[in-house]
Amino acid sequence: MNGDECTVKVVGEIIDGDVEVVVGELCRALDGAGCRRLVVDLGCALVLEPAALTALARIQEYALSQDIAMRCVHVQPWLRRTLQAANLSTLLGR
C-alpha cells in the first residue's frame, strides 16, 4: 500500500481452482486497507484461465461497491486483447 493506492502483483497462473481464494482474499484485504485505488499488476501473469477473468470482474465489482477505483497495469498484449474481448477493457485504465 502506498498512500491511498493498493497494488497487487499477479505472479504465475490463476487457474480455476484458485479463483475463489483470490477473490475472497483480495476483497477481505480491501476491506481493511483504506485504499481508494486498487492497482493489479499483471506483468508477471503467465496464464489466466477464463475463470480468472471472471475473478477480475468480480473484484472490480466489489471494489466499485466500496468506492475504490481499479485498474490493471503491465498488461501483456495477449492479455489486453483477451480483456477487451471479454468486455473488461475498463480494467485497462487510460
Summary of the structure (lengths in Angstrom):
residues: 94
radius of gyration: 12.2
end to end distance: 21.0
largest distance: 33.1
contacts: 265
relative contact order: 0.21
helix: 50%
strand: 30%
